[in-house]
Amino acid sequence: MVEAHPGTYTLLLRCALSRELQIGRLGQLTFRSGFYLYVGSAFGPGGIEARVGHHLKPVRRPHWHIDYLRPIVALDEIWYSYDRQRREHQWADALVSLGTVIPHLGFGASDCRCSSHLFFSPTRPSYTEFCQHIQTIWPDHAPIQLEPVRPAGR
């Protein structure tokens, strides 16, 4: 269960059908079926608990790029770590080195120098492989936890 601590998180999203979607100022983008990973950080009030809570509920007026994407994908898992150090850029680099691809430049990265904070894989990415990779590169990294997300009504 995520708590109200600062840290970094990744949403593991499953897209069942390819679709085109308007994503704010990025424009009309194509999302193919497969898995998307969205990397973010939560350093404001409420930490990861508040940010993940935002991603779990429907958004009436989208603010972030991910808010536009959420209605067409299923949120399967949340990978997160409590850490006062901003790690989202390290996590983004790690996902690329593990073979995910950047589907749309600038997605979720309008406030930083990263190419993107959204990554794509045609097959389900491995949480275990991701954790091992992070610990190999950054041995001082806080433990990464996994929170499965159950569909509403189950």
Sequence and secondary structure as in RCSB ss.txt:
>XXXX:A:sequence
MVEAHPGTYTLLLRCALSRELQIGRLGQLTFRSGFYLYVGSAFGPGGIEARVGHHLKPVRRPHWHIDYLRPIVAL
DEIWYSYDRQRREHQWADALVSLGTVIPHLGFGASDCRCSSHLFFSPTRPSYTEFCQHIQTIWPDHAPIQLEPVR
PAGR
>XXXX:A:secstr
   S  EEEEEEEEE S EEEEEGGGEEEEE SEEEEEEEEE STTHHHHHHHHHHS  SS  SHHHHHGGGSEE
EEEEEEE SS  HHHHHHHHHHTT B SSTTTT TTSSSS SEEEESS   HHHHHHHHHHH TT    EEEE  
 TT 
